[in-house]
Amino acid sequence: MAFRHSRRAKTAAVSAIILGAAMSLAWAQENPPAAAPQADTTTIDDDGTAHITRVIPVPGTISPEAQKAISWRPPAHWPPTLAEQRAGTDTFRKGRSEEARKLYPVNSEEKMLGGVRTDVITPISIPPEKRNRVLINVHGGGFVTDSGSLVEGVPIANLTQTTVVSVYYRLAPEHPFPAAVDDTVAVYKELLKTHKPQNIGLFGTSAGAILTAEVAVKLRQLGLPLPGALGIFSGAGDVSQSGDSEAFFTIWGLGGELKPPSKEPIVDPYVGKTDPKDPVLSPLYADLKGFPPTLFVTSTRDLLLSGTTILHRAFLHAGVDAQLVVFEALPHAFWYDYHLPETKEALGLMADFFNARLNGRKGR
């Protein structure tokens, strides 16, 4: 496979290409393999642009299930319209949510909180010491679709034995930034009426991971107490430029259509007319000192590997208790696939983190 990467490449839209790794199932189709290069090559231009070919075998360092998953050939092209993208993610989300309920039994009900539609996901049994806690989930889907509301919230509610409120925030392009931030803040303010901030956690995957950091910055701007813990699972903190991993990977890892970062700014439906370096939109430029304990999770074939690790380093520089877990060889948001042993491990790590950090307990 060949990659083209410019070190000077800039884009105003990390989120435009984050449509949820699990969308692959909605458009899965057989693609005959094209003639493939059999040798590694590298040519570097004077401006640093690299033209490379790499022959990458399936690693033996991951589970057999993961080896099979990364060997699948995704569709060569994206669906051409937003309507088709949304139809695809809706199909996936409904099917995967049903699977989640079977594997991780919970109760759920739709409820308006702070004027925002949510799903309140309740474990079958909640121990007395966890009844004063709540987790807020903001789903993935590139800010233009919903690929993961119950998909993300159901397993975590079950594993943490903690109520999860999944937020159906408004989507772009109809509602660009800061609509998603405002909706999540409204839910958080409503939950503050019944919960102490140190007993509230906030987490999300992909666009939801980006939104998690954005909301934390906005809460500080508003003078509101910060939550007790954050979970940033395959995200980024800077929409003004692309990270290196976006030149190498698609949402499926090494397969699928790759659109390397452009040297020209592009119009992003989520960013809209906001300055890409606005500290809420791009938390990398915000004051992160005093932020709550945060868990970052990514993987070595994640297109947001760079974005996740760059933001993690910013948290460390600010003195935040920030942990980073990088899984081997798997693509963006692989924990949407419940059949992988690595997914069980990732979800367990996420649950253990919130169990340890909420209520002010240290733990691992």
N, C-alpha and C positions, 0 to 999 in steps of 0.2 A: 504494500500500500504506500501511497505517496502523500506527504504532508507539505504544505507551504506555510511558513510561519514568519511573520514580520515582528521584530522586537519593538518596532515603533508603532505597531498597529494600535489604534484607539477606536473605541466604540462607546456610544452613550447608552448602551443597552445590554447589560449582562442578561437581564431577565427575558429578553425577547426570544432567546434560544432555549429557555428552560421550560419546556412544555410537559415535563414529567416523564421519567424513564419508562414508566409502566405503560405508556401509550403504545409501545411496540406491539402489545397483544391485540390492540384494536385494529391494527393495519397489517398484521402478520401475513406474509405471503412467501411462497417459494421463489428464490432468485437463483438462477444458475450461476455458478462461479465464473467470473471472467478470468482471462489469462492473467496470472499473477506473477510479479517479479520474484526471482529466486535468489537475489543477492542484495546486500545492503549498499546503498550509495548515499553520498552527501556532497552537495555543492552549496557554498556559502557566497552570497553576493557581497559587494563592497559595503552595502548599507546594513549588512547583518542578516538579511533575509536568507533563510535556509530552505533548500529543496532536498528532501531526504526520502529515501525508501528504506523500509525496515521489514525484515522477515521475523515475525514474533510468534514463537510456538506457544501452544497452550501450556501454562505453567503447571508444574506438579505440586505447587505450594497451596493449592486451594482444593476444596472438596470436589468429588466426582460430579456432584450436582451442579456446582459452579462452573466446572470445566465444560459441561454440556451447555449450560446457559450462555456462556460467552462465545461458544462456537456457533450459535444460531446466527443466520444471516438476516438482518433486519431489512425492511423495505428500502429501496434506493432513494426514494423521494418523499418529501413531506406531503400531506394532503394540501391542496392548493388554497383552501379557504378556511377562515376562522370558524365558520359554521361546521365544517367537516371536522376540524380539530376538536371543537366542543362536543360534537356527536361522538367522536371516538373516545374522548376522556370520560364522557358520561356513561358509555357502554362499559368501559373498563371499571370505573369506580363502582357502579352498581354490582357488577359481578364479583369484584374483589372484596367489596364490603360484606357481601353474603358469605364469602369464604372466611373472612376475618371473624364473623360472628360464630361460625362453626368451630374454628380453632381457638378462639378467645371469647368465650361466652360473656355477654354483658347485656344490660338493658339500655335503651336509649329513647329519648323523646325530643321532638322539636320544640324549641322554646325561644321566645324573644327576650333578649337581655340588652338593656341599654338601647332599645330600638333596633337591634341587629338580630337577624335570624341565626340561631345556633342549634346544634345538636348537643344535648346534655347526655353524656355516656356514663352510665353508672355500673360499677362492678356488681356482680351477683351478691357478693358479701364484702362489706367494708369493716375492717377492724376498728374498734372504738378510737384508737390513737390516730387513725387516718381520716376520720370523719370531718376534721376541720381543715382538710387540704383540698386543693383543686388545681388542676392543670388546664391551661389554655392551649389549644392546638390551632395553628394557622396553616392551612393546607398548601401543597404545591400545585403547579399548573401554569407556571410562567406568568402569573398575574392576569392571564386572559382566559384560563379554564380552571376547573376544579378537578384535579386528578387524585386527591388524597384525603378528603375530609374524614370520613369514617375509616378509611384505609389506614390512616396514621393513628387516629385517636383510639380505635377499639383495642388493638393489642396493648397499648400503653396503659389504658384504663384497667384492663384485666391484670397485667403483670405488676402494676404498682398498687392495685387495690385502691385506686384513687379516682374520684370523679374527674372526667375530662370534658371540657366545654370546647366543642369544635366550631369555629367561627366561619360563617359563610360571608366573608367580606365582599364588597362590591369589586367587580372585575373591570379591567381595561379591555378595549379602548373606550368603552362607554364611560368609565369612571377611572381616570388616571390618578396617579399620586396626587394628593395624600389620602385618597378615599379609603384604601385598605388599611392604612395606619389609623385613620380616624375611627373606623369601625371597630378595630381591635382595641383601641384605647377606650371606646365607649363600653365594651364588654368588660374590660379590666376594671373600670371605674364602678360598674355595677357590682362586680364581685367583691370589690373592696368594702362594700356595705355589709358584707356577711363573713368576710375572711380577712385575717391579718396578711399583710403583704408578704411576710416571710413564709407563709403557708401557700403561696401561689407560685406556680411554675408556668413558664411560657416556652413553647417549642414549635418547631416546624421543619419541614423538608423542602429543599429547593427554593422556590419563591417564598415559601413559608419560613425558611431559614433566614432569608434576606429580611423578610418582614419582621421576624423576631427581634433582630438587632435594631431595625428602624424604630419599632415600637418602644424599645427600651430607651433609645435616645429621646424620643418624643415625650415619654413619661418624665424624664429628667427635666426637659424644657418646661413642662407644665408644672413642675414642682411637686409631682406625685411620688410617693414611695415606690421604689423599684421592687419587682418580684423577688422571691427567694432564690430562684435558679432559672437559667436559660438553657435551652437545647437548640444548637445551630447545626442542623444535619444536612450537609452538602449545600453550602450557601456562599455568600460573598458580601463584601462591605463597600464595594466601589463600583458604581455603574458608569464611571467616566472613562474607564479603560478596561480592556480584556486581560485576563491572566493567561499565562503561557499554556496552560492545559487546554484552553479553548481552541488552540490551533492544532491540537493533537486528537481530541476526543469529541465524539458526538454524545448524545444522551445514552446511546447504547454502547459506549466504549469505543472500540476500534472500528465497528461497522456502521453502515448507514451513510447518509449524505453529510459531508463535512463542509461547512462554510467557514473558512478561516477568518479571523478578525480582519476587518477592513481598515485601510488607512484613512478612509473618509468617515466622518461622523454619520450615523444613521438615525432615523427618527424612530423612537421607541414608544409603543402605545402606553406603557406604564409610566415612563418618565415624563411624557408630555412636554410641557414648556418649562419645567423646573430645571434649575442649574444642576447638572449631574453631580457636582461636588457639594451640593447642599448636605449639611451634616446629618440630617434625618434620612434623606434618600440614600446617602453613602456614608454609613457610620464610621468608615475608616477615617473620616475627617472630623469626627466628633470627639469630645472629651469622654473617654471611657473609664476614667478613674472612678473607683468605687462601685463598678458594676458587679452584679451578683455572680456567684460561681457559675461557670458555663462549660458545657460539654460540646465539643466540636467532633463531628464524625464525617469521614469522607472515605474515598477509596482510590487506588492508584490509576484506575481508568475512568475516573470521574471528570467530566468536563469542568466541574467547579472545584477540582482539587486545588488549583492555585488560589482561587477566591477564598476557599475555606481556610487554607493554611496562612494566607496573608492576614486575614482578619484575626485568626488565632494569635499570631505574633503581635498584632496591635493590642489585643487584650493583655497579653503577657507584658508588653512594654508599659501598659497602664497599671500594672500591679494586680491584675485580676486573677483570681483562682480559676485558671482556664486549662482544661484538659483536651487533648487531641488524640483521637483514635483513627488510624488510617488502615483500612482493610486492603488486602492484597488482590490485585487484578480485576476487581469487580467494577461495574459501571455506575453511573449516576443513580442515586436513590435505590440501590439494589435491594434494600430491606422491604420494598413493596412486594417482592417475590417471597412468599412465606415458605416455599419449599426448600429454600437453601439453608443448610446448617449455619452459614454465616449470618443469615437473617436472624435466626434464633439467637445467635451470639450478640448481634448488634442490638436487637430489641431488649435483650437481657441487660446489656451495658447501660442502655438508656434508662431502663426502669430502675436499675440499681443506683444510678446517679441521682435520680429524683427522690428515691426512697431515702438516700443518705443525706441529701442537701436540704430538703424541705424541713420545716420545724426547727431550723437552725442547727441540725445535727451535722457533724463533720463527716464521718464515714469515708468510704473510698470515692 
